[in-house]
Amino acid sequence: MLQKEPLTEQAKSFKGLNIAGIENTVLATIVNRKVQDVKELKVTGKRTAPLVSFKKALSDRTKKNFILECKKSSPTLGNFCKDFNLDRITNCYNTRASAISVLCEKHFFNGSSEYLSYVKSKTALPVLYKDFVICKEQIDDAYVSGADAVLLMLSLLDNDTYLSLYSYAKSLNLDVLTEVDNEEQARFAKSQKIDIVGINNRDLRTLKIDISNAKKIARIFDSDTIVVSESGINEHSDLFYLRDISCFLIGSSLTKSDDIVFKANSMLYGTNKICGITTKEALAAAIDVHASIAGFIFFEKSVRNISADKAAEFADFARGKIRFAGVFVNETLDTVELIAKKVGLDYIQLHGSEDAEYINELKRRLENIKIIKALNIESSDDFSKIDNYIQTCEYIILDSKTPGSGSSFDWNTIPDSYDKSKILLSGGIGPDNVEKALSLGFAGLDLNSKLEETKGIKSVTKILNTFRIINNF
């Protein structure tokens, strides 16, 4: 953990710092090193990368816009990204982000402008130079390295220096993300008619996080200001809480994950599952729309039943792009174990009368596989069954009394007392009611029959149309 320091004499004499705001804070610790770094900064060469508008990329208010960050380390988490593979990270971000942020501070975040140049060469998206910028030379470094925007922090700079650096960045046709973390800074940014404002949910003086900060401060700005919520977003529920804001900067929670694709899909859009996959076209569509889980049904009486061999073929085709659940109904433990290993399942989804003893034995046999328990809701009394499974299962699915029929149960009867981050909503969800389902704030949705044109065969068009609503909600 980064410790607080007093500013050094060298830092105090550096023109333009917000001395009173950062003295004896962790920000001062970073600044003490930064003023030494910029003395040694030599910017050479010319920019070769095309400029891409950061502002334009964030301007569509009809959808969520994500600035996803390449970040390998932080003062609070240490070296949390064990596989800082920029190709892997950028490939994930290219189809989900509106822009990419690259940490360029080298001592406390292990970043570099060389990382930014590499990312810029691998994406058509605008790229943000994220550092503790205190002088023009850093903006020159950003420009030459290929950045399309730079971060300027009002917590770090006095107002006059901030305005000077802002104007200098604009003179190079770079956009500026102006970071504020309190109401005073926000009102100054508003008075200057700043076009892109990031609200940091982390207090850089203490490193404490409060995501309600963005919710509170965002109200200060007019509708023509692009407001970005920064820091502290770890789960989809955080985005749901901040749903009045349309732009988000997210880093650590993605790059610290062993499965960045699943984490991005489940956090950005919800842990959404398409069940009853029977064709490779439907599976490819599920991947394209960033569904988190594809469900294979191994129940012989289902019209959507698939063989283990066919499911294994599909899973090999899509491994690493989506996770797989196998759906079973009162099946023998031996059969479930055999199919799970053959297909390479990530989840076992149980739709029968399987009890705690059955689940515990399954978890013993398949240590790396997580359990999903589906509950059929016929009356409000059925919700009490959640208590029997919520501690031992990764997710609970609330389904209608006739799964796969296209019918819903009465969502108005759902109690508010349960942890929605562990519950997926299912039963008759399609384009006509998906927004209502999303508004209930569950971890995700489990979709099946309403995505079909022909019974048992998913419609690619219906998948695309439904997930367009989901991913922009």
N, C-alpha and C positions, 0 to 999 in steps of 0.2 A: 504493500500500500504506500502510495506517495505521501511523504510527510510535508507539513507546512514549513516554509522558510521565510525569513525576512528577505526583502530585496537587497541585493548587493549594491555597493556604491556604483558599480558599472551600470547596473540596471536602472538605478535611480537617476543616473545622468543621461540615460538614453531618451532622446526627445520623443514625446508623443504617447508615452504610456500612461494608463489610468492608475497612477501610483496609489491613491487612496483606496481604490477599489480592489487592488490585488495584494497589498502589503500583508505579510504574515498569513498567506493562504497557499494552497497547493498550486494555484496558478502562478504565484510568485516563484515557486520552485522551478516550474517549466520556463518561465520568462528569464530567470537567471542564466539558464543554459542557452536560451534562444539568442540573447544579446551577444553571447560569445560566437554562436554559430554564424550569425549574419555578418559579422566582421570578416569571416573567412569565406563567405559565399562569393563565388566567381561565376558569373553567368556568361557563357560563350555560345556561339552558334546562332542560327536563325530558326524560326519556326517553320516547319514543313507540313504540319498536320492541318487539315481544314478546320475552320471554326464552325461549330454547331451551336445553335441557340439553346442555351440552358433555360432561359425564360420561356421560350415557346414550348419547350418540352414539358413544362410544368403548368401550362396555361389552360388545359382542358379541365374545367370544373365538373364535367359530367362523369368523371371517373376518378379513381384513386391513382395518384402519381407517386411512385416510389423512387427515391434516390438511394440506391443500394451501395453499400460501402465495402471496399477492399481494406481489411483491417486485420492484422495478425496479433497485435498485442495492445495492452492498455495498462495504465498504472493500477487500476482496480482489479483486473483479472489476470495480469501477467501475460505470458506467452500462451494465449488460449487457443490459437489456431495451429494445430499440429501439422496440417497439410496446407500450407499457404501456396496453393497451386493457382496462379492467376489465370491460366487457361480454364481450369475447372470452374473457378469462381465467375469469370467473365462469361463463360458459356451459359451459366445459370442466369446471370443478370440480364443478358442480352434479350431474352424473351419475356422478362418480367418487369424490368426497370424502365423508368422514363429518363433517368440519368444515372451515372455511376460516380461515386465519390471515392477518392483514393487518399488514404492517410499518408502524408509526406513528412511528418515529424519523426526524426530518426532515433532520439534517445529514449523517449518514454513510450513511444508507440511502434518503434521499429519500422517506420515507414521510409519512403524515399520518393523523390520526383522521378527516379528511374522506373519505379513501379508504375507511376502515372503514364509515362511515355509508352510503356509496354501495353498497358490497358487500352490506351488511345489507339494503338495499332491494331487492336483486336475488336473494336466496337465502332458502330456508327452513331452511338448515343453520345450526348454531351458529357464531358468529364469535369468533375469539380476537384480543384486543388485544395485539400483540407490540411491546414497547418495553422500555427499561431503566427499570423502574418503581422509584422510590425514595421516593415519598410518596403520601399519600392523594389529593391533588389529581389525580394521574394516573389513579387508580382511578375517581374521579368522572368524569373525562374519558372513560374507557372506557365507563362505565355510560351516560352521557348520549349518547355517540356510537352506542350500540346494541350494544356488545360483550356476549357471553354468558360470556366467560371472560377472564382476564388472565394474563399470564406474570409470575412472580416468580422471581428468580434468586438462589440461595444463594451463588453466587460474588460477587455484588454487595452483598448485605445482611448485616449481622450477624444472629444468630439471633433476638434479641428483636424487632428491627424487622421481620424477615421474618414472624414470628408475628403481630405487630400488624397488618401489612398484609394478611396472609392472613385474619385474623378480620374485618377491615374489608370486604374483598371479599365474604366469605361473608355478611356482614350485609346486603349489597345483592343477595344471591342470585346472585352471580357465582361461577362455578367458577374454580378456580385451577390452572394448569399450573405446578408447581414444578420448576424446572430445577436439576439437579445435574450436576457434571462430574467428580467424584471419589468415592472410597469414603467418605471422611469425611462429605461432604455427604449422601451416600445413606443412611448409617447414622443421621444426624440426622433425615432425612425419615422413615425407617422408625420411629424412636423416637416421632415425633409422629403416627404413623398417617396420614400424608398420602395422600390417595386417588388423585391423578393426578401422576405423576412423569415429567418429561422428562429423558432422559440426553443431554447434548450431546456429540457426537463431536468437536466443535471446541473446542480449548483457547482460551478467549477471552483468555488472557494472551499467547499467541503466535500465534493464528489457525491453528495446525496441526491437521490432521484425522486421526483414527484411529477408523475405524468399529468396531473391536473393543472400544472403550470401552463402548459400549452392551451388547454381548454379555457383557462381564465384569461390569459393575455391575448389570445386570438380575437376576443371580442372588441379589443381596442381598435383594430384595423378595419378600414373600409373594404368593401367587396372587391375593389380593383387591385388590392394588394395580394400577392401570392404568399400564403402563410404555410410554413413548413414546420411540422413537429419533429424535434430532434431528441434522440436519446431515450432510453428506458422502455422501448417497445420490444417486448419479448414474446408475446403470445397474440393470437388473433383477437382475444378479448380486449387487449389494449387498443387495437384499431377500432373495435366496436365502440369502446368508451369514447374514443376521439373522433367519432364518425362525422362530426360537423366540420372537421378539417379534411382537406382533400390531398395534401402532400405530406410525405413522411420521409425522414432520413433514418435508415436502419443499417446497422453494421454488425456489432458484436454477436448478436443473437443468431445471425446467419453463419458467419465465418467460424464460429466456435462449434458449430454442429458437425457431427461426423457424416451426416446425410444432408447436404446443403439444399438439394433439390426438394426433398420432403419438407424440410424446415421452411423453405421459401413458400412452397405451395400451401402448407397448413397454416402458416402464420399470416401470409399476405391475403389469402382468399378463404381460409377455413379448411378444416380437415374434411373435405368433401369426398365422398365415395360414390363411384358408379358401380352398381351391383348387377349381376347377371350378364357379364361380358361373355359373348359367344363367338364374336368375330374379331379378326385382327384389325379390321377397319374401325370398329368401335373402340378397341384398345388404343389405337393410334390417336383417335379423336380425344380420348380421355387424357392422354399425355399432352396433346396440343393445348387443351383448355386448362391445364395445370390442376387436374383432379389429383388428390393425394393418394387415393387407394382405388384399385380395381378389384372388384369382387367376382370370384368364380364360385358357382353354386354346384356342390357335389351331393345333391339330393335328387335321387333318381326320379321322384314323382314330379319334380319341377320341370316346366317347359323350357327352363333356362339351364337345365343340367348340362354339364360339360365333363368330358372324360379327363382323367388325370394326365394322360398323354398329351391331349390337346392343350390343356392349361399349362403344362410344362413347356410346350413349344412356344406359347404366347409369352410366358414369363421370361424365357431366354431372349426373346425378341426385344423385350422392354425393360430388362433388368437395369436398375440404376436410374430409370426415368420416372418410375411410379412404384408404389408398394402394392403388395398383393394380399388379399384376404380370401380364405377358403370358407365357404358357408356349409355348415353341417347341421343335420337335424337328428338328434338321438342316435348318432353313429357310434360304433364301437371305438374304443380308444386305439386299438391296433390299426384300424382303417384310417382314422384321422392322422395318426403318426406317420403311417406309410405315405399317404397322399401329401402331407405337409412337407416331408423330406423330398419327395419326388419332384414336386412343383417348385419348392423353395419359397414357401409362404412366409410372410411377415406377421400375419394375424390369423388366428382361428376364430371364426364367428359362429357362435352357437345359437341355434334357433329353436331348440327343443326344450325338454324339461331337465336339462343338465344341472346337477346340483354342485355345491361347493366341493364335495369330495371328488367328483368327476373333474372339475376345473383344476384342483390342486394336483391331481395325478397327471393331468395333461401338461401342466406347467413343469412338473418334475421331469417328464419325458422330453419335453421340447423347451429347454431352458431359454432359448433366444427368441422364442415366438410369443407374441402378446395375445391376450384373449379379449375378444369383444363378445358381450352377451346381449342378445336382442330380447326385448320384452314386448309382448303383444298387449296393447292397452285396450281393454273393453270398457272399463269403468275407472273412476277415480281411485278405487281401492287398489288397482294394479300398480300404482306408482310406489306403493310401499315395498314392492319387490326390489326396487333399486338398492335398498339397504343391504340386501343379501349378496350383492355382487360388486358394488362400487369400489370396495377396498381391494378386491382380487383381480379386477379386470381393467384393462387399459381404457376401454370405452364401453358405455352402455348405449344401445340403440333403442329408442322408443318408436315402436312400429304399430301399425293398425292390427286389428284382430285377424285380418286375412292378408298376410304379407304377399306382395307381388300382384295384388288385385287392382292397384291404382286408387284405392280408397284411403282416406285419412281418418284418424281419430280426432276427437274434439280437442284442439290445441288450447282452448281456453281453460281446460281442466288441469293443465300442467302446473304443479306447485312451483313456487319461486325458491323453495328451500334447498334445492339440490345444486351441486356444483356443476354448472352448465359446461365448464371446460372439459368435462369427462363424458358428455352426452352428445350423441348424434341424433338428429331428428329424421324420421323416415315415415313412409306411408303416403302414397298419392301425391308426391311433390313433383311439379312440372312447371312449365313456363307460366301457367295461369296463376299459381299461388306461391312461387318461389320467393318473391319479395316478402310476403307475409311470413314465410318460414324463416327467412334470414333475420327479420326484425325481432325474432324471439331470442336471439343472442346465444345460440348453442355453439359448441365447438365446430360443428359442421353439419352437413346434410348427407343423407344416404338416399340416392336416387336410383330408380329402377324402371318400373313399367311405363311411366309417363314419358320416358325417353325413347319409346319404341313406336315404330310405324306398324310392324308386324309382330305379333306376340312372340317373344323370345329373341327378337333381332333388334338391336339398338339402331336408332336413326342418327347418323352422323350430324345431320342438319339440326335435329332436336337437341343433341348434346351441345353443339356450338351455340345455338340460340339461348339455351337455358343458362349455360355458363357465362355467356356475355352479360347476363343480368347478375349472376352471382359475383363475378370478378369485378364488376363496377359498382357493387352495392355500397 
